[in-house]
């Protein structure tokens, strides 16, 4: 398949607002892909690289050679070129990568060059989100979309699922199973402004669990081996020996647990988030981390709080109701390693749990249905989180240079919420509040790495960096395309443990706080 075909499909999808039309265009392109191309085609049309990062930044894309007159560049050739570029290292690597980029772009037509630039710059936001792409795979392979979603949940990636579906249909999809040692995407929670509304969404007796300000962890046990993964499916086992030791003592042979890791003070209250996040970062422990409020202490141990089990000694529990999974968890995990939890049908009792969690310094609670299965990778109605203040996880779209004492630093952040319809982002305003000197220095370096273009005042960046924002309300505003803006927005911390695809949507913004005139 030619890159020209993918570029044309991308343009068609971007120009189409209807979900069905997007699915139809994507499915047509996928049908034309060879078996060895399907996973790459899915990644490119989703705006991603199979290699994730190849060391090509904005500077290398500013000056490209004249375009080729006719399309000849294939998907496999581009993938091989990206792999080769990403493998370059050592002295002179920047210049060598630029040479390879120029050689690749010299073989591309103008539409192909435009597509590749946007792909490498992270600006392909034509609406091919995971849900849309899953439907397109189902349509292309003529299989039920539920089978595709299930396979994606278990495999954690669209590419291999597309390959299996197009090659072997339903039989290929059913070959995916939960594998101990291979992480799956975590189940996510919806939001509610208070406990009463959370109970109103579930309309039944529910479990109320503390919500900690820690690191989400999926822990796999196989024989005597323990492996720890983050919510972004990255392995961090070697950094957390105390977590490995605690889980290794459990009376299980094979298991997959979901839980939270957090640094606690001697009195049981939580350390600031950056102390916890420093334990999972690749940087030195004393660096100012993206949590942003001072220096971390990498030697502080992390406490383990498990709240779900997805597999236990040969039995998959993903489809079991929440109550059954919790009963299985309680059989093998002592209370000291389980998330505090109360089952009740009384919102007043739930409010007491909420007040206790907040009084101890935690974020709030998660209200969980007793009947729902574990819907990995989805923000379903079965779990609803409640916090005492309005916060959102938003994506940095651009940033303005500071002035005065912030001269030379990137300061004023442009904040965006995900638009589930278009796959783009809706700007909700700007803020420079809540930024410490350490965080200003960190974000200046990080956002320069993500830059795709800039002028005298503003640096536009790839929409990858997630930041947690506190705010006092939402007001109508004609200044922004979404018609609303955050009131008194301020930075709490960056969330390197979250991808842009996990940021809050514009629908969530409208749901968590009433819009004021």
Phi, psi and omega in degrees: 000140178276148174299331178302324179293321179290319179299319180294317178297317179301317179295320179297316181294319180296329182274358184250131180266333184282136181298317182297320179293321176299313181300317182297317180295316179295318181297319179299318179294318181295324179298329182278351183282143172286158182307321181283354182258340192304313183296323179290318180300315178300315181298313183297317181289342174271000180079027184233161173253135174302330180278353182070292178228139179234011175078021179254117181253188184303318185299322182288346183255359184287322183239102178251154182291168177303146183288158174287151182286329183228147179289132175215353186282124182264163178300314183292326178294319179294318180298317178295321178296317179298318179298317179295320178296317181293338182277348182290133179208173176087191182299135179077010185293326181297313179296320181294320178297321178297321177298316181293321177298316179298319179297319179294312183292334177293343178265359185256144173287171181302312178298325178291319177300315179300317180296313183294323177298314181292326177295312182289331180274358180073026184251015176275092182237065185265007176099013179271061179290169184306317181296318179294317181294323177298318177295323179294319177299316179299317180293318181295322182269354182057052177232158178299138181296331178297325178293321179293313181300320179296316180295320178297319178302317185280326182270334179079009183204140182285324187303303179300328179293318177299317179301314181293318182295316182289331182275318190229008175063215183299321180300319178295320180293323181284355174284347177277135178217163175295124180246123175296125184107344176247115184290151173244162181294140183285153171288140183246163182250143169283177182241151172217148183286339180205170183295321180302315180292324178299316178294326178297327178290325183271327175057039180191173172303142185214164173268139177242115183244150174299146172250115184264153177265066184234208180250121176294133183224137171250121188245122182252133179240126177222109187063235178264003183266135177240131178232139185241130181236150177275176178293340176268011174072018176272141181274134181230022186305314187295341183271352189230064183298327181290329176291315178302315182297318181295317182286329181296337181281349182289147183279063180228152176263310178223133181199157171230116182251152172242138182190194183229141176245137185207145175272124182245147173283168179304330181275002178092354177279154184280144167291163172305152187303325184293337176293317177294312186293333179298332181288339182252358182275157179275343180289171177293150189295335183268358177294150172290117185272173181291350170296327158090005184236065176109191186262140181277167176234101188291348182272354180291123181289155178258133174277150182253129175231103180269139180229000178203156175226129186255340178208140181213110174047058175091356183243121174283136183241009182304320185271356179287149177296159184304320181297320180292320179295321180292324177296320178294321178298315183295335180290331187242349183242123180293160185303325182295342179252006179255151177293131176305137191207140175228133176259125184204157172253004186256112178302330179294320176293322177298322179295326177296320177296317178301311182298321179295316180299315181293321180298330178276000177096010182267173189287330185154223180221164168240123178266124189238133173297143177277350186254340190286143171285176178273105182264088186296138175076006183237147177264081187272177181277355183285336176238133181227121180266146180228125178241156181282351179223159177286121172222150178222146171263110185243167182252136177282121181262329180196172180207143182257148176293142179278175177219173184066229181290349176258015177303133180085001179241145175280122193237298192276110186275137171266122190253136180227144172259152179292141172255105185294341181280317185261341186084000178264205183225145180253118182289134184244005180132189182229157172203146170235009184275149177086005184267120174280169177299319180297318182290324176299316179295318181296313184290330177298313179294316184293316183287333173295326177295330184265002186296139175243335173194159180204158173234198184295334187246330193230139173250117176271136189234161172298135184282076184238333189270123181261134180231137179272125186241130170265148181205162185262347180169181179236132180233155177292143181207121177283355183286337187242149185302328181282350178079004179223161178213154177281143176263130176053050179289142179211147183283129171265314182184163170272155181239077178294346178278357180241144174267165179298331179293344179261000178295160181289151180268166177297330177294321177296320179302314181290334184278325187280341180212135178295145179279126181257147176280000000 
